Amino acid sequence: MKPILVSACLLGMPVRWDGKIPSSVLAPVFAKFVQRGGSIIAVCPECAGGLPTPRDPCEIRGGDGSAVLSGRARVESRTGEDRTLAYVRGAREALALCLGNRIRVAVLRSKSPSCGTEAIYDGTFSGALAPGAGVAAALLRESGVRVYDESHVIEALAEALREEDCGNGCCGCSESADRR
């Protein structure tokens, strides 16, 4: 079975912007997935992009992750520093992990400028949300990875458990083992 990509913070790793150790309430769910034959590869795109922990909080100004990838928006820290390059670099690192490990399913942290899947903070640092995906989530989706947030972890893990590799070396093949 192919591994899944998971935001490191969802696994309780201390990679949050504020350096706090996040709650790992999903740990039993991920443990059950591993017991059933799954495997997990953790990533924090922000750290993979070269940002330290702790770091200034960042939000996307002028759009969402797709807009950042196309050069129409940028990621800025609360103090106004442009962090776009680090976010794009981290998204590319997450994609490289997916490609190198034939990952087709990812579970990412909601609302994050990197990992948000459906809504992200709107760039005003007011706590308001806007529709859209973070930079890494957008790049993974554009590359064919099925991206879920933590509120849909059961669906993501079920999909990953159903995936069966036909042995032909292709990604995302749904040919059943019976047909080999």
C-alpha positions, 0 to 999 in steps of 0.5 A: 500500500502506498503511503499518505502525506500528513501535515507534521503538526497533525501528528503532534510535531512542534512545527507550528508558527508559534512553536507550540506543540499541537494537540495530536487528537488524531494520533489514534486514527493515524495509528489505526491506519498504520496497523491496517498496513498504511504508512505515513510521511510527515511534512511541514511545507513551511519548515521544508521551505526554510522557515524557522520554528517559531516564526512570524505568522503569515497569510496570503495577500491577493488570492490563494495558493494557486494565485501565489503559484502563478505570481498573482499573490504573495505570502506575507508575514504579519510584519509585512515581510515577503515569504512567498519564496519559502512557501513555494519552495516548501510546496515543491518539497511536499510535491517531491515527497509525493512523487518520490513515494508515489503518494496519491492522498494527503491530509493537511492542516486546515486554514494554513497558508501552506496546507489549507484545503478549502479556506485560508486566512484572508491576508488581513490578520483579522482571523477572517477566512476566505475560500481557497487553498494554501500554496502546498495544497494547491500545488499538490492538487494541481499535480493530481494528489487528492488533498483532504483536511483533518476534518475529513481524515477518515475519508482520506484514510479509507481512500488510501486503504482502498488504493491498490497498486497493480504492479505496473509502476503507475501512480493511482492505478485502481486495477484490483489485485485479482486482475494481476 
